[in-house]
Amino acid sequence: MWAFATPEERAWWSGTWGGRMVKSSVADQAVANSHATRDDLERIHQGRQEWATAPDGAFCAQNGEIPCRA
């Protein structure tokens, strides 16, 4: 489980993923394939920045794997 809840953790997560929403190949592909506009991506980025400064902001992600053998 990953958790980002402190101001430092939220700033890091927001900067890492928020920046990717406006300046990355993912952003370019989203626009090229008409999944989003540059304005949409900018709003997502701004939302992440707002979330990072919220005193009660938190983000948790569960990570797991299932090893298999044939």
Buried (B, 14 or more C-beta within 10 A) or exposed (E): EEEBEEEEBBBEBBEEBBBBBBEEEEBEEBBEEEEBEEEBBBEBBEEBBEBBEEEEBEBEEEEEEEEEEE
